[in-house]
Amino acid sequence: MGETRCEGEVAQICDPGGRWQTLLDCNRVSELNRALFACGPILIEDGEVGRLEGHACFPAGGIRPDAGLGQDGGAR
């Protein structure tokens, strides 16, 4: 439960029943932003909550998953 994955260009989360649910559809994000987004892993290390791993939509060819988003004093 709470685990995430990419299924094609859709970020999914596992619900309490063990079923995968859509979290983000990166194709839809691309349409809304008029730019290409792709599903990929993300790692956030934060002083308050610790280490968080998951999956999200990123600008294609843009931000690295380990770019440090959310580190103390960083963007959230």
CORKA-V928013 format. One record per residue. RES is the residue in one small letter. SS is DSSP state (hx for helix, st for strand, lp for the rest). PHI is phi in degrees with one decimal (999 if undefined). Layout:
RES&SS&PHI  RES&SS&PHI
//
This chain:
m&lp&999  g&lp&82.9  e&lp&-72.9  t&st&-125.2  r&st&-159.8  c&st&-103.1  e&st&-118.1  g&lp&67.4  e&lp&-104.0  v&st&-121.8  a&st&-83.3  q&st&-121.9  i&st&-127.7  c&st&-84.6  d&lp&-84.2  p&lp&-58.8  g&lp&-86.3  g&lp&82.7  r&lp&-99.5  w&st&-83.0  q&st&-119.3  t&st&-69.3  l&st&-99.2  l&st&-144.1  d&st&-101.9  c&hx&-64.8  n&hx&-65.6  r&hx&-68.3  v&hx&-59.0  s&hx&-60.9  e&hx&-60.9  l&hx&-66.9  n&hx&-97.7  r&lp&53.1  a&lp&-153.7  l&lp&-78.1  f&st&-119.0  a&st&-133.1  c&st&-79.8  g&st&-162.9  p&st&-75.3  i&st&-135.6  l&st&-129.3  i&st&-121.3  e&st&-116.7  d&st&-132.3  g&lp&-62.9  e&lp&-83.1  v&lp&-108.1  g&st&87.9  r&st&-95.0  l&st&-120.5  e&st&-119.0  g&st&-171.5  h&st&-136.5  a&st&-154.6  c&st&-95.3  f&st&-126.3  p&st&-57.3  a&lp&-58.9  g&lp&72.7  g&lp&-100.1  i&lp&-79.3  r&lp&-73.9  p&lp&-60.6  d&lp&-105.9  a&lp&-71.0  g&lp&90.8  l&lp&-60.6  g&lp&87.3  q&lp&-65.4  d&lp&-43.4  g&lp&82.6  g&lp&-91.4  a&lp&-69.8  r&lp&-124.1
//
